[in-house]
Amino acid sequence: MELIRTVRFRRAYRKLEPRHREQVKEALAQLLADRAHPGLRVKRVRGTKGVWELCAGKDIRVTFEIEIDVYVLRNMGHHDPTLRNP
């Protein structure tokens, strides 16, 4: 699998504090290695058909879609604002 970062995702990433950026990097590496890893807590975003979320720290969430051989990274940031508009 490969990662595709949307413009929205890249903007949100740049706004994060450095420690949170590192957490996101580690979580994405783990996603590529093993999507079912319990630390990621991957689950479908409620109210959507094909949008998923993963935890990249206590309060940081990453939303993504799964396409054939690609994870499309949609949004990321603190829990509530990110999941309001995944």
Residue pairs with C-beta under 8 A, 6 or more apart in sequence:
1 32
1 69
1 70
1 71
2 69
2 70
2 71
3 28
3 32
3 70
3 71
3 73
4 70
4 71
4 72
4 73
5 13
5 73
6 72
6 73
6 74
6 75
8 74
8 75
9 62
9 73
9 74
9 75
9 76
12 75
12 76
12 77
12 82
13 21
13 24
13 76
15 77
16 24
16 60
16 76
16 77
20 56
20 57
20 60
23 56
23 57
23 60
24 56
24 57
24 60
24 62
24 76
26 56
27 40
27 54
27 55
27 56
27 57
27 62
28 56
28 62
28 73
30 37
30 39
30 40
31 37
31 40
31 42
31 54
31 71
32 71
35 42
36 42
39 55
40 54
40 55
41 54
41 55
42 52
42 53
42 54
43 52
43 53
44 51
44 52
44 53
45 51
45 52
45 53
45 63
45 83
45 86
48 86
50 65
50 66
51 63
51 64
51 65
51 74
51 86
52 63
52 64
52 65
52 66
53 61
53 62
53 63
53 64
53 82
53 83
53 86
54 61
54 62
54 64
55 61
56 62
56 76
59 78
59 79
60 76
60 77
60 78
60 79
61 76
61 77
61 78
61 79
61 82
61 83
62 73
62 75
62 76
62 82
63 73
63 74
63 75
63 76
63 82
63 83
63 86
64 71
64 72
64 73
64 74
65 71
65 72
65 74
66 72
74 86
75 82
75 85
75 86
76 82
